[in-house]
Amino acid sequence: MMRKFGFLIFLLGLSLPFVGLAQQLPQFSHYGFNGQFISPAYAGIKGQTELNVLYRYQWLGYNATFDTGGSPRTALFTVSAPVSFLKGGLGLVVMKDEIGPVDVFHAQLAYSYHLALAGGILGIGLQGNLTNMSKGSYRPNEPGDPKVPFNSSDRKFDMGAGLWYQHENWYAGAGVTNLLGAAYQFESETKDLGYGTVTAEKHLMVTGGYNLELSDAIDVTPTVLLKQDLNAGVTSLETGARATFNDKFWGGAGYRFGEAVTGLLGVYLLKDNALSFGYAFDYTAVGTQAKSATSHEVMLGYKLPKPRNNTKPPIRTPRYFF
């Protein structure tokens, strides 16, 4: 058991010296339920279709000094589905992310090829995504400054890749985004292009989790998530664990190093736990002078029944074998 759990400790040990304070990608405290956002290789890896909706309101009550903008708000919809004739699965991610005057709409399609390996399944994934980034109003120090972006947007295509290994009791996954390094350009107030250019930097996400069965009624799942901006070298690390009771209710806690303490509550509903509902609460522990105290996140998930195996078993008789 400890040998299988060792990769989580290994990831933690590698990451601690490099933990940074900056937010590079949208934060999700439900990352343990959000594999499709982390890696395209997750697509279909569970052998059944999964739909997931997340909404996060970060730093509740934080407002801009003037004009629009304030608390980051993110809405996310993901689908992961096995497709047998493709020998793998397909995934979909649709996201709307608001950060101050910046509004990002992101749509991503992923394919994962599955291989049986060492008692588990290895997924090798590739994704293509289209992202539209809009910049709203800014207030320049000097009116008419031509170098200030002005109510414009740009749309670009990019790609990502990843790996995911799913075993009966544990998993490990990784994904890299923005492999093409798309550059978004925004108009100035004088309609000139090239000012306010934003280059999409490559981000690496690595995650893992292990399910420990403490008793017939209680399972505990430690998890870890490492995120790194490969261009700037800034790293974010989250660790935590959740306990599931009678396969129906869960509760957990975690820590995002250099930022916040998190708590999780959730419940499984319907037959075979097909429907799940979760709530996450973050309490800001670092940088409280520049952030609001709390963040809130809700999750709704649904799993379709696993496809039935219609292959008839062989019939053995003393004389014939079919």
N, C-alpha and C positions, 0 to 999 in steps of 0.2 A: 504493500500500500504506500509506504513512504517513498519507495523508489519511483512509483508512478507520479507521486505528488511532487517529486523533486524539481520538475521543470518550472513550477510556479516559484519556488524559492530561488532558482537560478535566474529567472527573469527579474525578480525583485532585487537580487544582489547586483545584477548588471546595471539596473536603472538608477539606484539610489544616488550615486555620485553626480548624476547629470540632470536631476529634477529641476525644472524651471518653473516660472510663475505665469507664463503667458498662456492664453487660450488661443490655440491655433485652429481647431475644428470645433463644431458644435459639441457641447458637453451633453452626455446622456448618462444619468445615474443607473438606468436600466440596461447598461451595456451587456450584462449577462443574458439578456433576452433579445439582443439586437445584432446577431451575427451577420446578417446580410449587409448592414451598414458598414461593418468592419472589414469584410473581405468578400469579393465576388465568388470565391471558392465555396462559400457556405451554401450557395444555391442548391436546393434539393437534397442536402447532405443528410437530413433527418428522415428521408424516405416518405414524407408526407407534405402536402401543401400548407404553408404557414402564411398568415396575413397578420401584419402588426401595424398599429397606429400609435404614435408617440406625440405628445405636445409638451414642450418645456418652456417655462417662464422663468428666466434667470434673473436673479437680483430684483425680486419683486419690489416695486415702488421706486426704483432708481429712475430719475428723470434727467433729461438734458438741462443745461443751464438756461438755454433759450431755444426756440424753434422746435423742430421735431426731433425724434430720436430718444433713446433711453435704454431700457432693459432689453437685452437680447431675447428674442422669442423664436422658437423653432418648432415647425410642424413636420412630421416625418411619416411616410407610408411605405412599407416594404412588403414584398411578396417573395417567397422562396418555394419553388415547386420542382419535384422530381419529374424528369421526362425520360422514360425508359429507352425510347428509340434513339435518343441522343447520347445514351450511356452516361447520363449525368443529370443536370438540372438547370433551370433558368431562374433568374432573379430580377426583381424590379425594385428600384428605389426612387421615390419622388419626395423632394424636400423643399420647403420654403423657410428661409432663414433671414431674420431681420436683426441687424446690428446697427443701431443709431440710424443714420441716413442711408445706409447700404442695405439693399434688398436683393437676396440671392434666390433664384429658382433653379433647381437642379433635378434632372431626370436621367436615370442610369439604367441600362440593361446589361445583365451579366450572364455568362455561361460558365458552368463548372463541369469538368470531366472527372468522373469518379473511378477510383481504383481500389480494389480490395487489397488491404495491406496490414499484415501483422494483427489480424483479428479485428481490425477496424476499417474505416473508409477514408481514403485520401482524396480530397478535392483539389483540382488545379483550375483556377478561375481566371477569366479575363472579362473586363467590362469596358463599355463605351458610354460616355456621358455627354450630355448637352447642358451647359450652364448659362443662364442669363443673369448678369450682374447689373443692377441699377444703382446709380448714385443720385440721391435726392439733393435738396437745397443745402448750400453752405453759406455762411455769412463771412465774407472776407474782411480782413482788417481795413483794407482800402477798397471802396466800391469800384467795381469794374475791373478788378485784378484779373488779367487774362489767364493766369495759371491756376485758377480755382475751378475744379469740376463743377458743371452746372447741369442738373436735371437731365442726365443722359444715361444710356445703357449700352452694353455690348454683350454679344452672344458667341460662345466658343465651344468647340468639341475637344474632348480630352479622353484619356484612357487610364485604366488601372489594372492591376494584376494581384493575385494572392494565392495562398495555400490554406487549407483547412483539414485537420485530421480529427475525425470523430470516432471515439471508442465507446464502449458500453458505459463506462463510468467517468470518462474524462475527455477533454477536447483541448486542442490548441490551434490557433489560427492567426494569420497575418495578412495584411493587405497594404498595397502602396497605391496612392492616388496621384493624379496629375503628372503622368509620365511624359506627356508632351510639353508640359510647361506653358500652357496657353496664356497669352498676354491680353488683358482687357484694356481697351482704350476709351477714354471719356472726353467728351467735348468740354471746352472752356465756355465761359459766358459769351465769348466772341466767336463761338462755333469752330474753334480750332481744335484739331485732334492732336493727341500725343501728350496732353497734360493729364496728370492723374492716372497714369498707366499703372495697372496692377498685374503682376505676374503670378500665376497660380503655382505655388511652390509644392514640391513633392512632400507628401506626408506618409509616414509609416505608422501602422497600428498593429500591435501584437497583443493577443489575449489568450487566456487559458482558464480552465476551471476543472475541478475534480469533485465528484459526488461521493460523500462519505455516509454510509448507512450506519447511524449510531444505534438504532433500534428499529423494531417493526413500525414505529410511529414517527420517527424523526430522522430526516436526512439533513446533512449540512454540506453546503457547496461553497468552498473558498474560490474566489475569482481574482483575476488581475488584468489590468489593461494598461499598456504602455503606448503613448502617442509621441511621435517625434517629427518635428519639422526638419527634413533632411537638408534643406538649404541653410537655414539659420542655426541649426543645431540645438534648438530649444525642445525640451522634453517635458512631458506631463505623465505622471504615474498615478494610477488608482488601484487600491486593493480593498478587499472586503470579503464578506461571507454572508450567506443567507441560510436560514433553517426552514425546512418544509415540514409541516405537521400533518400527519394522516393523509399525505398526498393531496391536500386541499388548500391549506393556508401557508403563506410564507412571510417571514420577517427577516430583516437583515440590517447590517450596518457596514459602513466603509469610510475610507479616507482618501481624498484627492490631495496628494502631497502639495503643500504650498498654497492650498486654497480652502477646502471645505470638508466638513464631516457630513456624511450622508446616512439616511435611514430609508428602509424599504418596507412596504406592507403590500400584500396581495392575496388573491384568492382565485382558485380554479373552479369553474362552473360547468354545468352540462355533463352529458355522458362522455366518458373517457377524458375528462378535463379539457374538452375542446375549446372552451372559452376561458380567457384569463383577464383579470383586471389588476393593475398595480398602481401604486402611488409612491413617489419618492420625494423626500424632503432633504434639502441641503442647507446646512448652517455655515455661513462664512466664518472661517477661522483665521485667515490671513488677509491683510489688506482691507480691513473693515472700514478704514477712513475713505476709501475710494469705491466701495461697493455697498449694496444693501445687504441686510443680514441673511435673507433667506431666498432660496430658489425652490420651485415646485415643478413636478413632472407627473403626468398621468400616462398610462399605457393600457391599450386594449388589444388583445391578441386572439386569433381564432385559428384552429387547426382542423383541416379536413381529414376525414378518416383515411388511413393508409390504404393504398390500392390492394385489392385482393389478389392473391396468387391463384390464377385459374388453371395452372398446370396440374394435370391429374397425376397422382402418384403411380409408379409402375405396379403392375399386377403380377405377382409371382405364383406359379403353380409348380407341382412336381415335374412337369414335362416341358412347360413353355415359359418364356419370359417376354413380356410385351413392354 
